[in-house]
Amino acid sequence: MNCRGQLIDLSKPQIMGILNITPDSFSDGGQFNNESDALHQIRKMIQEGAAIIDIGAQSTRPNAQLLSAAEEILRIGNLISNIKKEFPEILISLDTFYSETVQFGFNEGIDLVNDISGGMFDDKMFEIVANTGLPYVLMHINSTYESMHEKLIHDDIILNINYYFSEKIQKLRSLGIKDIILDPGFGFGKTVEQNHQMIDELDAISFGEYPLLIGISRKSFIYKPLRKSPLDIQEETQKLHLKVLEKGAKILRVHDVLATKKTIDIFLGK
């Protein structure tokens, strides 16, 4: 993966630490939405083993308030450039579905784009990503912001995901976007059963042609059937992390970096 000239080796799994600078995210809203707290959390995640920090200015939980690109940019402020000054070695991923926010983030120094929308919420997204030359995380999701959490998929979930990815990858590659990472979109419009099928059959997604990013941290398909809180499923999550690693996952997007690092070490036989 080429991040602004820096080659990132994905032969060993990497950890993407989540930094929500939102007041309303489902499990950590309001904890890191000032710069001092955000930088402290980033330092902690780097020390625990994160190679990438994923910054999100917008909550995508059900019934969250939709921010405009201008509001996202205002919320991010100088954080990206300040992270780059404080932690020049860390890769910064920007979690947004707005092309305007991507352009802002690129100018500030981000290293990759994490777009939950697959380019469907902003028709300029693919073009702007191509212009930046950054790696792009392509996630599977329903086609509109309003429907992203609705359970609309009634055919085989793996076939549905592969069809979606093949169509989107063709568009991305035609624009010259070479570094594409696939995110199956755990929790977005999928039933509990579909989420577990995705884990069981992960090695069939994209047929191993592209690196897979897996984001199951604190997802409701894990904690709701167990009648637990999102903060009380670390053991169950790490068991599933080990399973997806065995099936080829290359990047784990997580809240709990240290526990995930231990899981990766077990996977690597350390």
C-alpha positions as CSV (number, residue, x, y, z in Angstrom):
1,M,0.0,0.0,0.0
2,N,1.5,3.3,-1.1
3,C,0.7,6.1,1.3
4,R,2.1,9.4,-0.2
5,G,5.3,7.5,-1.2
6,Q,5.6,5.5,2.0
7,L,5.2,1.8,1.2
8,I,3.2,-0.1,3.9
9,D,3.7,-3.8,4.3
10,L,0.5,-5.7,4.7
11,S,2.0,-9.1,4.8
12,K,1.6,-8.8,8.6
13,P,-1.8,-7.6,9.9
14,Q,-2.0,-3.9,10.9
15,I,-4.1,-2.1,13.5
16,M,-6.2,0.9,12.7
17,G,-7.1,2.7,15.9
18,I,-10.4,4.5,15.9
19,L,-10.5,8.2,17.0
20,N,-14.1,9.5,17.0
21,I,-14.0,13.3,17.4
22,T,-17.8,13.3,17.8
23,P,-20.1,14.2,20.7
24,D,-22.5,11.4,19.8
25,S,-20.8,8.2,18.7
26,F,-22.4,5.1,20.1
27,S,-19.7,4.0,22.5
28,D,-17.2,6.8,22.9
29,G,-19.0,9.9,21.9
30,G,-17.6,13.1,23.5
31,Q,-14.5,11.5,24.9
32,F,-12.0,12.8,22.3
33,N,-13.7,15.8,20.7
34,N,-11.1,18.3,22.0
35,E,-7.6,18.4,20.6
36,S,-5.8,17.7,23.9
37,D,-7.8,14.6,24.7
38,A,-7.5,13.5,21.0
39,L,-3.7,13.8,21.0
40,H,-3.5,12.0,24.3
41,Q,-5.6,9.1,22.9
42,I,-3.5,8.9,19.8
43,R,-0.3,8.7,21.8
44,K,-1.8,5.8,23.8
45,M,-2.9,4.0,20.7
46,I,0.5,4.3,19.0
47,Q,2.2,3.0,22.2
48,E,-0.2,0.0,22.2
49,G,0.6,-0.9,18.6
50,A,-1.6,1.1,16.2
51,A,0.0,1.8,12.8
52,I,-3.0,3.8,11.5
53,I,-5.3,6.3,13.2
54,D,-8.7,6.6,11.7
55,I,-10.3,10.0,12.4
56,G,-14.0,10.4,12.2
57,A,-15.8,13.7,12.6
58,Q,-19.3,12.2,11.9
59,S,-21.2,9.6,13.8
60,T,-22.8,6.9,11.6
61,R,-24.8,5.2,14.3
62,P,-28.5,4.8,13.7
63,N,-30.4,8.1,14.1
64,A,-27.2,10.2,14.2
65,Q,-27.3,13.8,13.2
66,L,-26.1,14.3,9.6
67,L,-23.3,16.8,9.4
68,S,-22.4,18.7,6.2
69,A,-18.9,18.7,4.8
70,A,-18.3,22.2,6.1
71,E,-19.3,21.1,9.6
72,E,-17.0,18.1,9.4
73,I,-14.1,20.3,8.4
74,L,-14.9,22.8,11.2
75,R,-14.9,19.9,13.7
76,I,-11.6,18.5,12.4
77,G,-9.9,22.0,12.5
78,N,-6.1,21.7,12.8
79,L,-6.1,18.2,14.3
80,I,-4.7,16.4,11.3
81,S,-1.7,18.8,10.8
82,N,-1.1,18.8,14.6
83,I,-1.1,15.0,14.6
84,K,1.5,15.0,11.8
85,K,3.7,17.4,13.8
86,E,3.4,15.4,17.0
87,F,3.5,11.9,15.5
88,P,5.1,12.1,12.1
89,E,5.5,8.3,11.8
90,I,1.8,7.5,12.2
91,L,-0.5,7.0,9.2
92,I,-3.7,9.1,9.3
93,S,-6.9,7.7,7.7
94,L,-9.9,10.1,7.3
95,D,-13.3,8.5,7.8
96,T,-15.7,10.6,5.6
97,F,-18.1,10.3,2.7
98,Y,-17.6,13.9,1.5
99,S,-15.2,14.7,-1.3
100,E,-14.7,18.2,0.1
101,T,-13.6,16.8,3.4
102,V,-11.2,14.4,1.6
103,Q,-9.6,17.4,-0.3
104,F,-9.3,19.3,3.0
105,G,-7.8,16.2,4.7
106,F,-5.3,15.7,1.8
107,N,-4.1,19.3,2.1
108,E,-3.7,18.8,5.9
109,G,-1.7,15.6,5.4
110,I,-3.9,12.4,5.6
111,D,-2.5,9.2,4.2
112,L,-5.6,7.3,3.2
113,V,-9.4,7.7,2.7
114,N,-11.9,5.6,4.5
115,D,-15.3,6.1,2.8
116,I,-18.2,4.1,4.3
117,S,-20.4,5.1,1.3
118,G,-18.6,3.5,-1.6
119,G,-18.7,6.8,-3.4
120,M,-22.6,6.8,-3.4
121,F,-23.2,9.7,-1.0
122,D,-21.1,12.2,-3.0
123,D,-20.7,11.8,-6.7
124,K,-17.4,13.6,-6.8
125,M,-15.8,11.2,-4.2
126,F,-14.0,8.8,-6.6
127,E,-12.7,11.7,-8.8
128,I,-11.3,13.6,-5.8
129,V,-9.7,10.4,-4.4
130,A,-8.1,9.7,-7.8
131,N,-6.7,13.3,-7.9
132,T,-5.1,12.8,-4.4
133,G,-3.5,9.5,-5.3
134,L,-4.3,8.2,-1.8
135,P,-5.3,4.6,-1.0
136,Y,-9.0,4.2,-0.7
137,V,-11.0,2.0,1.6
138,L,-14.1,0.8,-0.2
139,M,-16.9,-0.3,2.1
140,H,-20.0,-2.3,1.2
141,I,-23.2,-0.5,2.2
142,N,-26.8,0.2,1.0
143,S,-27.0,2.9,-1.7
144,T,-28.3,5.9,0.4
145,Y,-27.5,7.6,3.7
146,E,-31.1,7.1,4.8
147,S,-31.1,3.4,4.1
148,M,-27.6,2.5,5.3
149,H,-28.9,0.7,8.4
150,E,-32.0,-1.0,6.8
151,K,-31.9,-4.8,6.3
152,L,-32.4,-4.8,2.6
153,I,-30.3,-7.7,1.4
154,H,-32.3,-10.9,0.9
155,D,-30.0,-12.8,-1.4
156,D,-26.7,-14.5,-0.4
157,I,-24.7,-11.8,1.4
158,I,-21.3,-13.0,0.0
159,L,-22.6,-12.9,-3.6
160,N,-24.1,-9.5,-3.0
161,I,-20.8,-8.1,-1.5
162,N,-18.7,-9.6,-4.3
163,Y,-21.0,-8.2,-7.0
164,Y,-20.9,-4.7,-5.4
165,F,-17.1,-4.8,-5.0
166,S,-16.4,-5.9,-8.6
167,E,-18.6,-3.1,-10.0
168,K,-17.0,-0.4,-7.7
169,I,-13.4,-1.7,-8.2
170,Q,-13.9,-1.4,-12.0
171,K,-14.9,2.3,-11.6
172,L,-12.0,3.0,-9.2
173,R,-9.4,1.4,-11.4
174,S,-10.7,3.2,-14.5
175,L,-9.9,6.5,-12.7
176,G,-6.4,5.3,-11.9
177,I,-7.0,4.4,-8.2
178,K,-4.6,1.6,-7.6
179,D,-4.4,1.0,-3.8
180,I,-7.9,-0.3,-2.9
181,I,-8.7,-1.8,0.5
182,L,-12.0,-3.6,0.9
183,D,-14.3,-3.3,4.0
184,P,-17.3,-5.7,3.9
185,G,-19.3,-3.3,6.1
186,F,-20.0,-5.3,9.2
187,G,-23.1,-4.0,11.0
188,F,-24.3,-1.8,8.1
189,G,-27.7,-3.1,7.0
190,K,-26.8,-6.7,7.7
191,T,-28.6,-9.2,10.0
192,V,-26.8,-10.9,12.9
193,E,-26.8,-14.1,10.8
194,Q,-25.4,-12.3,7.7
195,N,-22.6,-10.7,9.8
196,H,-21.6,-14.2,11.1
197,Q,-21.7,-15.6,7.6
198,M,-19.4,-12.8,6.5
199,I,-16.9,-13.9,9.1
200,D,-17.3,-17.6,8.3
201,E,-16.8,-17.0,4.6
202,L,-14.5,-14.0,4.7
203,D,-11.9,-15.8,2.5
204,A,-14.5,-15.8,-0.3
205,I,-14.8,-12.0,-0.4
206,S,-12.9,-10.5,-3.3
207,F,-11.3,-13.9,-3.8
208,G,-8.2,-12.7,-2.0
209,E,-7.3,-10.1,-4.7
210,Y,-7.4,-7.1,-2.4
211,P,-6.5,-6.5,1.3
212,L,-9.5,-6.7,3.7
213,L,-10.1,-4.2,6.4
214,I,-12.4,-5.6,9.2
215,G,-14.3,-3.3,11.5
216,I,-16.3,-5.4,14.1
217,S,-15.2,-3.5,17.2
218,R,-18.1,-2.8,19.6
219,K,-20.7,-3.7,16.9
220,S,-24.2,-4.6,17.9
221,F,-24.3,-7.9,16.1
222,I,-21.9,-9.1,18.8
223,Y,-23.2,-7.4,22.0
224,K,-27.0,-7.4,21.4
225,P,-27.5,-11.2,21.2
226,L,-25.3,-11.5,24.3
227,R,-27.4,-8.8,26.1
228,K,-24.1,-7.0,27.0
229,S,-22.9,-3.4,26.5
230,P,-20.5,-2.4,23.6
231,L,-17.8,-2.0,26.3
232,D,-18.2,-5.5,27.7
233,I,-17.5,-7.8,24.8
234,Q,-13.7,-7.6,24.5
235,E,-13.2,-11.4,24.9
236,E,-15.8,-12.2,22.3
237,T,-14.5,-9.6,19.9
238,Q,-10.9,-10.9,20.1
239,K,-12.1,-14.4,19.3
240,L,-13.7,-13.1,16.2
241,H,-10.6,-11.0,15.4
242,L,-8.5,-14.2,15.5
243,K,-11.0,-15.9,13.2
244,V,-10.9,-13.1,10.6
245,L,-7.1,-13.0,10.8
246,E,-7.0,-16.8,10.0
247,K,-9.2,-16.0,7.0
248,G,-6.9,-13.3,5.6
249,A,-7.8,-10.0,7.2
250,K,-5.0,-7.5,6.8
251,I,-6.2,-4.4,8.8
252,L,-8.3,-4.5,12.0
253,R,-10.2,-1.2,12.7
254,V,-10.6,-1.2,16.5
255,H,-11.3,0.8,19.7
256,D,-9.2,-1.5,21.9
257,V,-5.7,-1.5,20.4
258,L,-3.7,-3.3,23.1
259,A,-6.1,-6.3,23.3
260,T,-6.0,-6.5,19.5
261,K,-2.2,-6.3,19.4
262,K,-2.2,-9.4,21.7
263,T,-4.5,-11.2,19.4
264,I,-2.3,-10.5,16.4
265,D,0.7,-11.7,18.3
266,I,-1.1,-14.9,19.0
267,F,-2.0,-15.2,15.3
268,L,1.7,-14.6,14.3
269,G,2.8,-17.2,16.9
270,K,4.7,-14.7,19.1
